[in-house]
Amino acid sequence: VQLQASGGGLVQPGGSLRLSCAASGSIRSINVMGWYRQAPGEQRELVAIMTSGGITTYADSVKGRFTISRNNAKNTVYLQMNSLKPEDTAVYYCSLWQGILIWGQGTQVTVSS
């Protein structure tokens, strides 16, 4: 199984970005896909995850600003990030859990003026 993430970049405070992550290989129908992030000197933390059945979990710090969605037919998960803040700056990692946790490569998100 491989995860390919895209969509990171540099954005000004208050701006928006959309991350995408496509999973390929042997994907189970019941799984959890989502996003974690890791800022320099910090531990990796959960941002948002979504089950194949549509149940979502968000970090308190992103509730109301970020929206996770997925296309099960394409094994793809998205993260719409609005009202970005400098503290959202981090490497964002896509994840897939299906009995084991699989990580994608990170994509850098930098929020700065």
N, C-alpha and C positions, 0 to 999 in steps of 0.2 A: 504494500500500500504506500502511495506517495501523496503528499499534500503540496500543492503549488499555490502560494499566496502572492497577491499583487495588490497595488493600489496605494502604497505608502507614499510619503513625500513631505515637502515643506509647506506649511500653511500658516497664515496669520491667525492670531487669537480671534475667536469668533467665527472662524471659517469652518468648512466641512471637508471631509474626505470619506471615500467609500472603499473599504477593503473587500477583497474577494479571495476565496480559497476553494480550489477544486481538488477533490479526492479522486484518485484513480487506483485501479487494482481490485482486489477482492474486498468489496464493501458489503457489510451486513445490513440488512434492512432496518434493524433496530440499532441505533447508535446515538451518540451525542457529539455534535460538532460545535466548535466555538473558538473563542479568542482569549488569549492571555497576553500580558505585556510585562516587560521588564525594563525598568529605568536603570541608568548607571548606578551601581552601588546598592541596588535594591534587589529584593527577591522577586521572582516571577509571581504575578498575581492574576487571578481570574478577572476577566473583563465582562464577558458574556458567553453563555453557552445555550444551546438549544437542542432538545431531543428530536429524534425523527418524528415523534408524535406532536411536536409543536410547543412543548413546555420550555419556558425560558427562565434563565437566572441571570441577574445583572449584579455587578458590583454597585454598592451604594453610590460610589463616586461618579458613576456614569448614568445612573437612572435619570430618565427624562431628556438625556442628550444623545445617547447612543441607541441604535436599534439593530438587533440581530434578526436575520431572516435566512431562509435556506430554500433551495430547490432540490428536493429529494431525487427527482428524476435525473438531475445533473450532478448529484453528489457535491453540491456547491453550497458554501455558506458565505454570507455577506455581513459586513458590519458598517452600517451608516453612522458616521460620527459627525454630529453637529455641535455648534457652540463650543468648539475646541478651545482648551485652555493650555497654557504652557506646561502645566503639570500632567497633561496627557502625553507629553513627549516620552517616547519609549520605543523599544523594538517590540512589535506585535507579532505574536506567534499563533498560527492556526493550529487547532488540535482536533483529533478524532479519537473518541473512545468507543471501542467495540470489544470489550473484554480486556483489551490492553490499550494503553494510551499512546497515541502516535502523534509526533510533532512535525509540523512543517517548518520550512526555513523562515526566519524572521523577516519582517519588513519594517523599515524605519519610518516612524512618524515623528516629525519635528514641528512643534507649534511655537512659532517665534515671530516677532515683528522685526 
